[in-house]
Amino acid sequence: MSVTIDRTTSGRRAPSLPARLSLTPAPGGLDGTWWPRSRALTRELPPLTAALGDLWGRITRITVHPAYWPVIPRRVSVAGRTVRVGWSTEEQDPHRLTFFSADGRRDVLVIPPETGADAAAQLMAGHGIDAPARAEEADRIDARIREEAWETDGGAGRPSSLPRPIGSTGRLPAGERR
């Protein structure tokens, strides 16, 4: 068996799109709002970190909550250097990313990538919406997306082909109807 490796394209990536970012501070300690295009942190974090580093100074570390990110890299490459990425379920809000630099820490609210453009624009603009309300809206969007996926993947009801639990007769208790 032979294997061919094309070294002309090896290591090249498609150019990154600019980060969709609003740096309007909000109550609750938010320094801005970010609307990623996907849940792929290895692709999404480099342009975001580069944009924030230009404004906030060199970013040295990023912390995320794993609830909405399927893969969390240990490091990402930003402008020829490495930025560490960590996660926490206790200290990190699921809808925020925390960026650390020599100037301290900054928090950015994450708008779910599946959010429609109109809703994302409203959340990014703020329009007087405080941080907890923005996070609640992001949570509602994530819940709706998970529910839609559950429904379209056939999760609405238990298929009759599944075995009954051990000890189940399949009969309902007296007085109950189907």
Backbone bond lengths (Angstrom), bond angles and torsions (degrees), N, CA, C in turn:
res aa  C-N    CA-C-N  psi(-1)  N-CA   C-N-CA  omega(-1)  CA-C   N-CA-C  phi
1 M - - - 1.436 - - 1.526 108.55 -
2 S 1.312 116.75 134.84 1.460 119.99 179.51 1.527 110.00 -112.22
3 V 1.300 114.47 151.19 1.462 121.80 179.58 1.508 107.81 -125.14
4 T 1.312 115.57 134.79 1.452 120.47 177.92 1.523 109.11 -112.61
5 I 1.295 116.28 129.73 1.460 121.60 177.07 1.512 107.84 -113.95
6 D 1.308 116.02 122.78 1.454 120.82 178.96 1.523 108.03 -90.00
7 R 1.307 116.58 101.31 1.462 120.94 -177.09 1.529 112.97 -79.12
8 T 1.314 117.24 -11.15 1.477 118.69 -179.89 1.517 111.59 -71.77
9 T 1.343 117.22 -27.75 1.460 119.05 179.82 1.519 111.92 -110.42
10 S 1.322 117.07 -5.83 1.452 120.55 -178.25 1.527 110.65 -61.10
11 G 1.329 115.38 129.38 1.455 120.06 177.42 1.523 114.03 85.94
12 R 1.310 117.61 -10.81 1.469 119.11 177.86 1.511 109.16 -85.36
13 R 1.293 114.48 143.22 1.449 120.14 177.28 1.513 108.43 -126.02
14 A 1.315 114.87 156.98 1.458 119.03 174.64 1.517 107.82 -63.86
15 P 1.329 117.46 146.50 1.452 118.79 -179.80 1.534 110.64 -59.78
16 S 1.326 115.56 140.94 1.456 120.62 179.78 1.524 110.06 -73.20
17 L 1.317 114.44 142.12 1.456 119.65 173.82 1.521 107.75 -81.09
18 P 1.320 118.18 152.54 1.462 119.24 179.58 1.530 110.82 -64.69
19 A 1.307 115.76 150.94 1.459 121.52 179.99 1.525 109.49 -69.36
20 R 1.328 116.15 138.14 1.469 121.52 174.60 1.527 105.83 -88.75
21 L 1.294 115.53 102.84 1.451 122.37 -165.80 1.519 111.17 -140.41
22 S 1.318 116.32 138.37 1.454 122.33 172.53 1.517 107.45 -126.00
23 L 1.308 116.87 123.11 1.468 120.14 -178.59 1.523 111.37 -104.27
24 T 1.311 115.21 51.30 1.449 122.10 175.21 1.520 107.44 -94.41
25 P 1.333 118.63 110.51 1.467 119.68 179.98 1.530 110.92 -59.81
26 A 1.312 116.00 148.56 1.458 121.46 -179.50 1.519 109.36 -135.30
27 P 1.321 116.48 157.43 1.475 119.21 175.50 1.526 109.90 -57.82
28 G 1.302 116.25 152.31 1.455 120.54 -179.87 1.519 112.99 92.93
29 G 1.330 116.73 9.74 1.450 120.19 175.27 1.511 115.88 85.82
30 L 1.320 117.70 12.73 1.462 119.28 177.40 1.515 110.31 -81.43
31 D 1.331 114.98 134.68 1.467 120.57 177.82 1.519 111.56 -101.40
32 G 1.323 116.70 -5.20 1.447 120.35 179.66 1.516 111.66 171.24
33 T 1.332 115.14 -178.03 1.451 122.99 -178.97 1.520 108.67 -134.66
34 W 1.332 116.17 138.58 1.461 121.83 -177.81 1.516 109.74 -128.48
35 W 1.326 116.31 136.06 1.456 122.30 178.57 1.523 108.54 -118.66
36 P 1.341 118.69 93.00 1.467 120.87 -178.88 1.526 111.06 -70.16
37 R 1.308 116.55 159.59 1.462 122.62 178.43 1.530 112.27 -85.72
38 S 1.337 116.90 -18.35 1.465 121.74 -179.21 1.526 108.68 -155.27
39 R 1.322 115.22 -177.89 1.470 121.19 176.46 1.528 111.08 -102.26
40 A 1.319 116.98 20.13 1.469 122.57 179.37 1.528 108.91 -93.87
41 L 1.317 116.72 95.68 1.467 120.70 -176.50 1.522 113.10 -61.41
42 T 1.328 117.95 -34.02 1.468 119.13 -179.67 1.526 111.14 -63.24
43 R 1.312 117.13 -28.29 1.465 121.09 178.21 1.533 111.62 -91.13
44 E 1.324 117.65 -34.57 1.462 121.87 -172.91 1.535 114.33 -84.65
45 L 1.335 117.07 -35.78 1.471 119.41 -174.66 1.532 115.19 -69.11
46 P 1.336 120.63 -39.22 1.469 118.17 -177.82 1.536 115.00 -56.70
47 P 1.356 120.62 -49.79 1.466 117.23 179.50 1.529 112.66 -67.60
48 L 1.329 116.79 -33.45 1.469 119.61 178.16 1.526 110.40 -66.19
49 T 1.318 116.34 -47.40 1.466 120.74 -178.97 1.520 111.57 -64.24
50 A 1.319 116.97 -38.48 1.469 120.13 177.60 1.529 110.27 -63.17
51 A 1.336 117.19 -44.51 1.465 120.58 179.88 1.524 111.07 -63.73
52 L 1.326 116.94 -43.57 1.464 120.04 -179.35 1.526 111.58 -70.82
53 G 1.322 117.06 -34.88 1.465 120.51 178.79 1.515 111.70 -62.87
54 D 1.325 117.15 -34.50 1.469 120.83 177.05 1.523 111.15 -63.47
55 L 1.334 116.41 -29.98 1.468 120.80 -176.52 1.525 113.35 -98.26
56 W 1.331 116.72 -38.10 1.451 121.51 -172.49 1.519 113.56 -105.99
57 G 1.282 118.45 0.43 1.459 121.03 -174.93 1.516 110.37 92.44
58 R 1.296 115.41 172.17 1.465 121.74 -174.75 1.532 112.16 -58.53
59 I 1.327 115.99 117.84 1.466 121.78 178.26 1.531 107.66 -78.55
60 T 1.341 116.16 128.52 1.458 120.12 -178.20 1.524 113.32 -106.28
61 R 1.350 115.67 -24.69 1.463 119.33 -176.26 1.518 109.55 -155.39
62 I 1.334 115.43 149.35 1.454 122.73 177.75 1.522 107.55 -130.64
63 T 1.330 116.74 138.41 1.454 120.92 176.15 1.527 108.74 -120.67
64 V 1.335 115.26 135.78 1.459 122.21 179.27 1.525 109.18 -128.76
65 H 1.311 116.56 163.80 1.461 122.53 171.00 1.523 105.78 -100.26
66 P 1.331 119.76 134.81 1.465 121.26 -173.71 1.527 115.57 -75.29
67 A 1.328 118.69 -2.88 1.464 120.63 -173.95 1.522 113.82 -56.51
68 Y 1.314 118.23 -39.18 1.463 120.52 -173.50 1.522 113.91 -114.73
69 W 1.331 117.21 7.63 1.463 120.49 -179.09 1.514 108.65 -117.30
70 P 1.327 118.46 112.55 1.467 120.32 -176.45 1.528 113.69 -65.59
71 V 1.338 117.57 -32.63 1.462 121.65 179.00 1.523 107.66 -133.35
72 I 1.319 115.37 128.70 1.467 120.30 177.99 1.528 107.37 -115.32
73 P 1.329 116.15 111.18 1.469 118.19 179.74 1.526 109.82 -71.95
74 R 1.310 116.96 155.16 1.474 120.38 175.43 1.518 110.98 -76.81
75 R 1.327 115.98 -28.48 1.471 121.85 -178.23 1.517 108.99 -147.33
76 V 1.332 115.27 153.80 1.462 121.13 169.63 1.518 107.63 -131.08
77 S 1.321 115.21 150.73 1.459 120.93 179.32 1.524 108.66 -93.08
78 V 1.329 115.08 127.37 1.459 121.21 -179.79 1.519 108.05 -132.69
79 A 1.315 116.07 114.88 1.471 121.97 176.79 1.531 111.90 51.36
80 G 1.327 116.73 44.78 1.454 120.93 175.29 1.517 115.42 81.03
81 R 1.304 118.28 7.12 1.457 120.90 176.76 1.522 109.64 -131.34
82 T 1.302 116.36 169.95 1.454 121.45 -175.83 1.525 110.76 -106.57
83 V 1.334 115.19 135.66 1.470 121.45 175.65 1.525 106.90 -117.47
84 R 1.329 116.28 128.80 1.467 121.12 180.00 1.532 109.89 -75.09
85 V 1.334 114.89 143.34 1.462 121.47 177.08 1.523 107.25 -124.00
86 G 1.306 116.27 128.38 1.455 121.18 178.42 1.515 110.03 -126.95
87 W 1.323 115.70 173.65 1.451 119.09 178.94 1.520 110.35 -141.15
88 S 1.324 114.36 157.08 1.457 120.83 177.75 1.523 108.18 -152.42
89 T 1.318 116.50 136.50 1.463 120.05 175.58 1.520 111.21 -97.20
90 E 1.323 117.27 -14.55 1.458 120.42 -176.96 1.523 112.83 -97.41
91 E 1.308 117.11 -40.41 1.457 120.48 -173.80 1.525 113.33 -99.31
92 Q 1.320 117.01 -14.10 1.455 121.00 -173.10 1.526 111.04 -106.59
93 D 1.328 116.95 129.21 1.456 122.28 173.56 1.535 107.85 -68.38
94 P 1.331 118.81 135.48 1.464 120.19 -177.83 1.530 114.37 -61.02
95 H 1.317 117.23 -22.73 1.467 120.61 -176.98 1.520 113.33 -102.20
96 R 1.320 117.25 14.82 1.462 120.77 -179.81 1.516 111.30 -125.88
97 L 1.309 114.71 153.73 1.459 122.49 165.06 1.520 105.43 -115.47
98 T 1.320 116.49 140.94 1.450 120.57 177.18 1.518 108.50 -113.59
99 F 1.322 115.98 129.50 1.466 122.87 -178.66 1.520 108.35 -111.40
100 F 1.320 116.31 133.25 1.454 121.94 179.17 1.522 109.20 -113.64
101 S 1.325 115.24 135.28 1.467 121.37 176.21 1.521 107.29 -143.83
102 A 1.329 116.72 -178.34 1.469 120.53 178.11 1.526 111.14 -61.51
103 D 1.333 116.67 -25.00 1.467 121.33 -179.49 1.524 113.39 -84.16
104 G 1.324 118.37 -2.03 1.459 120.78 -179.89 1.509 112.04 120.20
105 R 1.319 115.40 -154.46 1.452 120.82 -178.20 1.517 110.36 -115.14
106 R 1.331 114.37 149.38 1.464 121.42 178.66 1.523 107.97 -138.17
107 D 1.334 115.71 144.94 1.461 121.26 -179.37 1.518 111.28 -115.41
108 V 1.323 114.37 138.43 1.456 121.57 179.37 1.525 107.88 -124.98
109 L 1.326 116.60 129.64 1.457 121.48 175.11 1.516 109.14 -75.09
110 V 1.324 116.76 136.95 1.462 121.78 178.81 1.526 108.95 -101.91
111 I 1.314 116.17 122.08 1.459 121.74 172.59 1.526 106.26 -87.92
112 P 1.328 118.78 128.43 1.465 119.67 -178.34 1.531 111.30 -53.83
113 P 1.326 117.32 137.82 1.461 120.17 -176.73 1.524 113.46 -61.31
114 E 1.323 117.83 -23.91 1.455 121.76 -178.70 1.524 113.04 -79.45
115 T 1.315 116.81 -4.74 1.461 121.57 -178.42 1.521 110.14 -64.93
116 G 1.324 115.83 140.37 1.460 121.03 176.89 1.518 111.00 -65.72
117 A 1.317 116.08 157.08 1.466 121.68 -175.96 1.525 112.69 -60.85
118 D 1.332 117.90 -40.66 1.470 120.11 -178.60 1.528 111.57 -65.23
119 A 1.340 116.29 -47.21 1.466 120.27 179.41 1.520 110.86 -63.93
120 A 1.340 116.93 -41.74 1.469 120.30 179.44 1.520 110.53 -63.41
121 A 1.324 117.25 -41.23 1.467 120.48 179.32 1.523 110.77 -62.12
122 Q 1.331 117.33 -40.35 1.463 120.29 178.31 1.522 111.67 -65.71
123 L 1.332 116.02 -42.67 1.458 119.50 179.08 1.526 111.26 -66.04
124 M 1.328 116.68 -38.92 1.469 119.79 -179.31 1.520 111.64 -70.64
125 A 1.320 116.48 -34.45 1.458 119.92 179.84 1.527 111.31 -72.69
126 G 1.329 115.81 -25.16 1.456 119.24 178.58 1.519 112.21 85.40
127 H 1.320 116.66 -60.80 1.468 122.22 -178.29 1.522 111.86 44.56
128 G 1.334 116.21 45.17 1.458 120.57 176.66 1.517 114.25 79.42
129 I 1.320 118.01 5.48 1.465 120.81 179.44 1.521 107.81 -79.22
130 D 1.335 117.08 125.56 1.458 119.15 -179.43 1.528 110.73 -79.67
131 A 1.315 115.74 169.30 1.465 121.86 -174.82 1.527 112.97 -58.19
132 P 1.353 119.83 -46.95 1.467 118.04 179.56 1.529 112.34 -61.36
133 A 1.323 117.90 -38.34 1.467 120.18 179.45 1.524 110.65 -66.90
134 R 1.329 117.11 -39.06 1.468 119.61 177.24 1.520 110.35 -63.92
135 A 1.335 116.80 -42.59 1.469 120.08 179.37 1.526 110.58 -64.85
136 E 1.348 117.44 -39.30 1.463 120.20 177.31 1.516 110.77 -62.56
137 E 1.323 117.52 -41.43 1.461 120.93 178.22 1.524 110.53 -64.17
138 A 1.322 117.54 -43.12 1.465 120.76 177.23 1.527 109.98 -61.70
139 D 1.338 117.36 -38.29 1.454 121.76 178.95 1.526 110.63 -65.75
140 R 1.344 117.31 -41.59 1.466 120.89 177.63 1.527 110.84 -62.40
141 I 1.319 116.80 -41.35 1.462 120.81 179.04 1.518 109.75 -63.09
142 D 1.347 117.55 -46.12 1.466 120.86 178.84 1.528 111.14 -61.63
143 A 1.339 117.71 -41.79 1.465 121.22 179.83 1.527 110.60 -63.90
144 R 1.330 116.73 -42.43 1.468 120.43 179.06 1.531 110.57 -63.20
145 I 1.310 117.01 -41.57 1.462 121.05 -179.97 1.529 110.34 -64.91
146 R 1.344 117.38 -43.30 1.462 120.49 178.32 1.529 110.82 -63.30
147 E 1.338 116.92 -40.50 1.464 120.64 179.72 1.528 110.84 -65.71
148 E 1.329 117.21 -42.55 1.464 120.30 177.99 1.529 110.67 -62.31
149 A 1.319 117.27 -40.65 1.467 120.40 178.08 1.521 110.25 -64.71
150 W 1.320 117.16 -40.39 1.456 121.70 179.25 1.528 109.70 -61.79
151 E 1.324 116.70 -46.09 1.463 120.91 -179.11 1.529 111.49 -64.87
152 T 1.319 118.16 -44.15 1.463 120.46 -176.79 1.521 112.10 -74.87
153 D 1.337 117.43 -20.97 1.465 120.31 178.02 1.522 111.86 -89.97
154 G 1.330 117.25 8.22 1.459 119.94 177.28 1.503 113.92 84.63
155 G 1.309 118.52 20.24 1.458 120.52 -177.70 1.512 114.40 -88.17
156 A 1.343 118.44 5.06 1.453 120.72 -174.58 1.526 112.99 -66.17
157 G 1.284 118.05 -37.12 1.460 120.48 -178.69 1.512 110.44 -140.77
158 R 1.328 116.55 162.35 1.453 120.16 178.91 1.518 108.41 -80.28
159 P 1.338 117.20 118.69 1.460 119.30 179.51 1.525 110.75 -58.59
160 S 1.334 116.23 142.95 1.463 120.37 -178.08 1.528 111.82 -67.31
161 S 1.329 117.66 -17.26 1.458 120.38 -179.43 1.524 113.02 -75.98
162 L 1.336 116.99 -11.22 1.466 119.05 178.73 1.520 109.33 -73.88
163 P 1.309 117.16 143.52 1.466 119.02 178.65 1.522 110.85 -66.99
164 R 1.345 114.36 150.61 1.462 119.08 176.73 1.528 108.59 -74.23
165 P 1.335 116.40 152.14 1.465 118.55 176.21 1.527 110.95 -58.21
166 I 1.319 116.31 150.48 1.465 121.28 179.17 1.517 108.91 -57.52
167 G 1.326 115.60 133.95 1.459 120.56 179.43 1.513 112.96 88.64
168 S 1.316 118.43 -3.05 1.454 121.25 -179.16 1.515 109.89 -86.85
169 T 1.321 116.11 133.59 1.456 120.41 176.70 1.514 110.59 -93.03
170 G 1.303 116.49 -12.14 1.454 120.13 -177.39 1.511 111.41 85.58
171 R 1.333 117.88 -3.35 1.466 122.17 179.79 1.520 109.08 -95.21
172 L 1.313 114.54 146.26 1.455 120.36 175.79 1.517 109.65 -84.38
173 P 1.333 117.49 151.90 1.459 119.73 175.85 1.537 110.47 -58.65
174 A 1.311 116.50 154.75 1.459 121.96 -178.51 1.536 110.20 -52.82
175 G 1.307 115.93 136.45 1.465 120.94 176.31 1.517 113.70 91.25
176 E 1.342 120.48 -10.44 1.459 121.98 179.88 1.510 110.20 -99.94
177 R 1.322 116.94 143.83 1.455 122.37 179.21 1.510 110.42 -118.44
178 R 1.299 114.76 157.41 1.469 120.71 174.74 1.493 109.91 -85.03
